[in-house]
Amino acid sequence: MIDGKIINGYGHPEVGHISVKRHPEDTYEGTCPFHKDCLEGVAAGPSLEKRYGVKGHELEPTHKAWEIEAYYLAQAIMNYTLVLSPEMIIFGGGVMKQEQLFPLMRESYKNQVNGYVATPELEEYIVPCALGDNAGITGCLLLAMEEV
């Protein structure tokens, strides 16, 4: 967004299909029907379920899956930071209901960015969606109101 307006080129942005480096301990091929192991293919809810045989919310908070998940999501944060320089990165969706992910993502991001770029305090930079499951419908409503 710039000046409160969504910027748009051709097509639609799809930030979930970026390429990521594989976690050294992850041998799962990925679920994305287009790319297999893009971010979506290795970090989305369906990939967790297919990789571990249970839905993500059924995994223990200390399960190794969350470290691997944080590794992938931290790569996305680093890429978005370096390309877009956002003021804040907000995560929502089913997987992000796992509160233990946020400290793991912040730590992995810190390690991966390795001091290259300064950001606000990570607890203020990498945050959960304040609107929770209502974010999508609220965004749609606000866009519709702009058109009226």
N, C-alpha and C positions, 0 to 999 in steps of 0.2 A: 504494500500500500504506500502511496505517496500522497500527502495532503488529504488523507482520509478517503482516497479513491483507490480502488483495486486496479493495478496495472495489468495489462493483458496484451499478449502478442497473438500469434496464430495458435490454434488448438487450445489446449488447456494445460496448465502446469501439473506435473505429476512427480512430486518430490520423492515419492516412495520407491521409484524404480531406478534410483542411482546405483552405480556399481559400488560395492564395498569389498575390502580385503577380507578374506576368510579368517575366522578365528582359528588359531592353530589347533584347537581341539575339536573343531566342528567338521564332521564329514558328511553332514546332511546335504543332499543335492539342491534343495530349495523347492518351493511350491509354485513360483511364478510361471504361468504357462508361456510367457514370452521370453523370459531371461533366466529362468531357474533360480540363480542365486543373487539376484539384485536385493536391495534392502527389503523390499516387500516379500520376496521369496524366502528370506532367511529370518526375518524378524517379526512378521505379522502373526496374528493369532493362529491362523490355520497352519502356518509353518511350525509353530510351537507344538500344536496338537499332533501333527503328523510326525514330528521328530521324536516326541516323548510319549506318544500314545495316550495322552490325557490333555484336557484343556488347561491352558496356562494357569487359571485360578486354582487348579487342583494341585499344582506343584508347590512344594514347601518354599517359604520365602528364602531359605538358605540354599536351595537347589542350584547346582552349577549352571543351569539354564539361564538364570538371571544375570550372571556374570557375562555369559556369551551374548545375551540380548543387549546388555548395556554396552558391550564392545561395539556391536553393530550400530546401535543408536548414537553412540558417541561419535562414530565416523560421520554419520549424517550431520550431526550438530557441527562438527568441525568443517565439513564441506559447506554447509549453509552459512556458517560464520564467515568463512573466507571468501565466498562468492557474493553474499548479500549484505554482510555486516548488519544484521538485525539488532535492534535494541533488546530483544528478548526472544527466546524460543519457547513456544508453548506446545506441550504434548497433550493429546487427548486420545480417546479410543479405549477399547477393551483392555489391551495389554497394559496400558498406562495406569490402570486401576491398581496395579501392583506397586504400592508405595515404596517398597524396598528398591525399586529400579532407579529412582531419582538420585540417591546418593551414589549408587554404582555408576550411573551414567555420568554424573559430574566428575567423579574420580577418573573414569576412563577418558573422558574428554580432556581433563587436565593433563593426563599422561600423554595423550595423543597429540594435542596441540603443542605441548612441550615448551610453553612460554613464548611461542611465535607471535601471538596476537593477544592484546589485552581485551578483556571483556569485563562487564560488571561482575560483582560477586556472583559466583555460580548459583547460589541459592535464589538469586533474583533474576538470573539469566536463563536458566533451564528450569522451567516451572510446569506444573500441571495446569490443565485447562480449568479455570475457575467456574465455568458454566457446566462442567461435567457432561453428562449425556444430552444436555439441552443446547450445546454449542451449535450444532448443525442447524437446528430449527430456528434458533435465535438469529443466526447469521442470515438465513433465508428470509426471515421476517424483516430484518433491517434492510436487506437489499431490495425487497419488495416495497418497503416504505419509501426508499429513495426514488422509486419510479412513479410514485403516486403524486 
